[in-house]
Amino acid sequence: MTFAGFVKFLVREPLVHFLLAGGLVFALYGWSGAGRDAETYRITVSEEEIRTLAANWMGTRQRPPTKAEMKGLIESRIREEIFYREALRLGFDRDDVIVRRRMARKMEYLAEQQANTDDPGDAVLQTYLEVNPEVYGGNSVTSFQQIYMGRDAVEDAPETLRSLNAGTIDPGSLRQKISLPARVENADKDAIARQFGSAFATRLNDIETGAWTGPVESGFGWHLVRIDSRTADDTVRLTDIRQRVLNDWRAQKIAAQKTAVYRDLRRQYDVRVASFQ
């Protein structure tokens, strides 16, 4: 039998007609949702959702929606919900990286809420302050000398430093002219930063006392520096930095909460990972 003859046979064969009609009915039956769980096909637009739709419209248009506009907003909401549910049934969310990340982020957000609303009270924050002295230690005050060497990197700085520390050279003979004090007494980090820049002030914290060192960069150029003394101020009061301590405590609490929720959820899953190099 030729291919053309076979096609004519299929067209005339009643059984083929029956199978095609049955397939069409099955497809329409599945598309219409007949025979499925009615509860999963129920959509309720609550009064609260309607108020939210109206409020969003009001915020954008600066006027309340008309009755016809409100009907259109509700219909759009229903349309969105129907397509959303059908997309979930077809598994579209499983293959979309952006959707997966947004949904995962929402789960993390739920885990954060308890820690975000907790009010620990001053007793808890005071304890947190005391067990983190390296974070909330008092602002130290520093006395130092500096020799401004100019804007270019100092290639012979090591030899100059050896001479300074050996006392064989006068610091004043090395200084270039600049409107900065050669000696600073009992200045805190903020005061030093205002004169020399924040990077310079931070760098001073890493320098030991009693010897010339450098070069240290400021907003003006390069300096050789000698720390004469550094005194810590340990009189940090919770009332002065309460919001900072609260923010840090809450951030730590949120991280712990998210870790705990993930750990509890992970126990419920049988996780299998393929081998990899």
C-alpha distance (Angstrom), angle and dihedral (degrees) to the residues before:
residue distance angle dihedral
M1 . . .
T2 3.78 . .
F3 3.84 122.1 .
A4 3.83 90.6 -109.6
G5 3.77 90.2 51.4
F6 3.80 91.0 49.1
V7 3.80 90.8 53.1
K8 3.83 91.1 50.9
F9 3.79 88.9 50.2
L10 3.83 91.3 53.4
V11 3.78 91.6 47.9
R12 3.81 91.8 53.2
E13 3.83 96.3 40.4
P14 3.87 110.8 104.4
L15 3.83 92.4 -155.0
V16 3.81 90.6 60.3
H17 3.80 90.1 51.0
F18 3.80 89.4 51.6
L19 3.78 93.8 50.1
L20 3.80 93.0 48.0
A21 3.80 92.1 48.5
G22 3.79 90.9 47.9
G23 3.76 91.9 50.7
L24 3.79 91.2 50.5
V25 3.80 91.8 49.9
F26 3.81 90.8 48.5
A27 3.81 91.3 51.0
L28 3.80 92.8 49.2
Y29 3.79 90.3 45.5
G30 3.79 91.2 53.6
W31 3.82 94.0 44.1
S32 3.81 92.8 49.7
G33 3.79 92.5 53.0
A34 3.77 94.2 -124.9
G35 3.77 113.9 160.4
R36 3.82 93.5 20.2
D37 3.78 127.7 119.1
A38 3.79 104.1 -72.1
E39 3.80 92.4 -150.4
T40 3.80 92.4 63.3
Y41 3.80 88.9 53.5
R42 3.79 95.9 51.8
I43 3.81 117.0 105.5
T44 3.79 119.9 -171.8
V45 3.78 121.0 -171.3
S46 3.80 103.6 -157.9
E47 3.79 128.2 -151.1
E48 3.79 89.0 -109.9
E49 3.83 91.4 55.6
I50 3.81 90.1 48.5
R51 3.81 90.4 51.5
T52 3.80 89.7 49.3
L53 3.81 91.9 50.6
A54 3.79 90.4 49.7
A55 3.82 92.4 46.5
N56 3.82 92.0 50.8
W57 3.80 90.0 49.9
M58 3.80 90.6 48.2
G59 3.80 91.5 50.3
T60 3.81 91.4 52.7
R61 3.80 102.0 37.3
Q62 3.83 99.4 29.6
R63 3.81 90.6 -130.4
P64 3.79 136.4 74.1
P65 3.82 117.1 -96.0
T66 3.80 119.7 -103.1
K67 3.80 119.3 -116.8
A68 3.81 90.5 -99.4
E69 3.81 91.6 47.8
M70 3.79 90.5 48.6
K71 3.79 90.1 51.7
G72 3.81 89.0 51.5
L73 3.81 91.9 49.8
I74 3.79 91.3 51.5
E75 3.80 92.2 47.7
S76 3.82 90.1 50.5
R77 3.79 89.0 51.2
I78 3.81 90.8 51.7
R79 3.81 91.4 46.4
E80 3.80 90.7 51.1
E81 3.81 92.1 49.0
I82 3.82 93.0 49.1
F83 3.79 94.1 50.2
Y84 3.81 90.5 43.6
R85 3.81 92.7 54.1
E86 3.77 93.0 45.7
A87 3.80 90.6 49.2
L88 3.81 88.6 53.8
R89 3.80 91.5 49.0
L90 3.79 90.0 52.4
G91 3.81 90.7 48.4
F92 3.79 96.7 -119.0
D93 3.82 90.2 144.0
R94 3.80 92.1 60.3
D95 3.79 95.3 62.7
D96 3.80 99.0 41.8
V97 3.81 113.5 90.8
I98 3.81 93.6 -164.1
V99 3.81 92.9 51.0
R100 3.80 91.2 46.9
R101 3.80 92.0 51.7
R102 3.80 93.7 46.6
M103 3.80 92.1 50.1
A104 3.80 91.7 46.3
R105 3.80 89.6 49.3
K106 3.81 90.2 52.8
M107 3.80 89.7 54.0
E108 3.80 89.4 51.6
Y109 3.80 89.1 47.9
L110 3.81 90.0 56.5
A111 3.79 89.1 51.9
E112 3.82 90.4 52.7
Q113 3.78 97.7 52.9
Q114 3.80 98.1 80.8
A115 3.80 92.6 52.8
N116 3.81 91.0 44.9
T117 3.79 92.4 57.3
D118 3.81 98.4 41.4
D119 3.81 115.5 110.8
P120 3.79 105.2 -157.0
G121 3.80 97.3 -170.2
D122 3.79 127.4 -135.6
A123 3.82 94.9 -75.3
V124 3.80 92.3 60.3
L125 3.80 92.7 43.4
Q126 3.81 91.7 48.8
T127 3.80 89.6 53.8
Y128 3.80 90.4 47.8
L129 3.81 89.2 50.4
E130 3.79 92.4 50.9
V131 3.81 96.3 48.4
N132 3.81 92.0 51.9
P133 3.82 102.5 54.2
E134 3.81 92.6 148.3
V135 3.79 89.2 61.8
Y136 3.79 100.5 39.8
G137 3.77 101.5 29.1
G138 3.76 115.3 141.1
N139 3.76 121.4 -88.8
S140 3.80 108.2 -92.5
V141 3.78 122.5 -137.1
T142 3.80 119.4 -136.3
S143 3.79 135.8 -161.2
F144 3.79 115.3 -160.9
Q145 3.77 146.9 153.7
Q146 3.78 124.5 -132.5
I147 3.78 136.6 -166.2
Y148 3.78 114.2 -156.6
M149 3.81 109.2 -140.6
G150 3.80 101.2 179.4
R151 3.79 136.6 -103.9
D152 3.79 98.5 -62.9
A153 3.79 122.1 82.4
V154 3.80 110.8 -94.7
E155 3.80 107.4 -119.6
D156 3.78 95.2 -177.0
A157 3.82 94.0 46.0
P158 3.86 94.8 116.9
E159 3.82 92.5 56.4
T160 3.80 91.8 43.6
L161 3.80 90.9 50.6
R162 3.80 91.7 51.4
S163 3.81 90.1 52.8
L164 3.80 92.4 47.1
N165 3.79 93.7 49.8
A166 3.80 91.0 45.2
G167 3.81 90.0 52.3
T168 3.78 93.7 -125.0
I169 3.79 95.4 122.3
D170 3.82 133.3 50.7
P171 3.86 111.4 -120.4
G172 3.81 90.1 -145.2
S173 3.79 91.5 61.6
L174 3.81 91.0 61.4
R175 3.79 100.8 48.5
Q176 3.76 120.4 108.1
K177 3.78 116.8 -147.6
I178 3.81 115.3 -88.9
S179 3.79 135.8 142.0
L180 3.81 93.7 -108.1
P181 3.80 126.5 106.7
A182 3.78 115.7 -103.7
R183 3.81 89.1 -145.4
V184 3.82 128.1 35.0
E185 3.80 120.8 -166.1
N186 3.83 126.8 -154.4
A187 3.79 97.1 -24.4
D188 3.80 122.8 161.8
K189 3.80 123.1 -135.9
D190 3.79 94.4 -94.8
A191 3.79 92.9 52.3
I192 3.81 91.4 48.3
A193 3.79 90.9 47.9
R194 3.79 91.7 53.2
Q195 3.81 90.6 57.1
F196 3.80 103.8 32.9
G197 3.84 105.3 17.3
S198 3.78 132.6 -97.3
A199 3.82 95.1 -87.4
F200 3.81 90.7 56.4
A201 3.81 92.0 47.6
T202 3.81 91.7 50.3
R203 3.79 92.6 47.4
L204 3.81 91.0 55.6
N205 3.82 89.6 65.1
D206 3.82 89.3 66.7
I207 3.80 95.8 51.3
E208 3.79 121.5 96.2
T209 3.79 119.3 -131.8
G210 3.78 126.3 -107.0
A211 3.80 104.7 36.3
W212 3.76 139.1 74.9
T213 3.79 112.7 -108.2
G214 3.79 140.8 164.0
P215 2.84 155.8 18.7
V216 3.82 91.9 -117.0
E217 3.79 118.4 -175.5
S218 3.79 123.1 -132.5
G219 3.76 132.5 172.5
F220 3.80 87.8 -85.6
G221 3.80 101.3 47.5
W222 3.81 136.3 -87.3
H223 3.80 129.7 -15.4
L224 3.77 138.6 -175.7
V225 3.79 108.5 -138.1
R226 3.79 138.0 -162.0
I227 3.81 118.7 -169.0
D228 3.79 107.6 -147.0
S229 3.81 97.1 -178.7
R230 3.79 142.0 -12.2
T231 3.80 123.2 -163.1
A232 3.79 124.0 -172.6
D233 3.79 119.2 -136.3
D234 3.82 105.7 -147.2
T235 3.80 96.7 177.5
V236 3.81 96.3 108.5
R237 3.81 112.0 153.7
L238 3.79 124.6 -158.9
T239 3.80 90.4 -134.8
D240 3.81 89.6 61.9
I241 3.81 96.5 52.5
R242 3.81 103.8 19.2
Q243 3.81 96.1 128.3
R244 3.79 92.0 50.0
V245 3.80 91.8 50.0
L246 3.82 91.1 45.8
N247 3.81 91.6 51.5
D248 3.80 92.0 49.5
W249 3.81 93.0 45.5
R250 3.80 91.1 49.4
A251 3.82 92.9 47.6
Q252 3.79 89.9 52.6
K253 3.81 90.7 46.8
I254 3.83 92.0 50.5
A255 3.81 92.0 50.2
A256 3.80 91.0 49.8
Q257 3.81 91.8 46.9
K258 3.80 93.0 51.2
T259 3.80 91.2 48.0
A260 3.81 92.0 49.8
V261 3.81 93.6 48.6
Y262 3.79 91.9 48.2
R263 3.80 91.6 47.7
D264 3.82 92.0 51.2
L265 3.81 92.8 47.3
R266 3.79 93.8 45.8
R267 3.80 91.2 57.2
Q268 3.81 88.4 64.4
Y269 3.82 93.6 58.1
D270 3.77 130.2 79.7
V271 3.81 98.0 -138.4
R272 3.79 118.2 -166.0
V273 3.80 121.1 -178.7
A274 3.78 123.0 -167.2
S275 3.77 116.8 -123.5
F276 3.78 116.4 -96.2
Q277 3.78 138.7 178.1
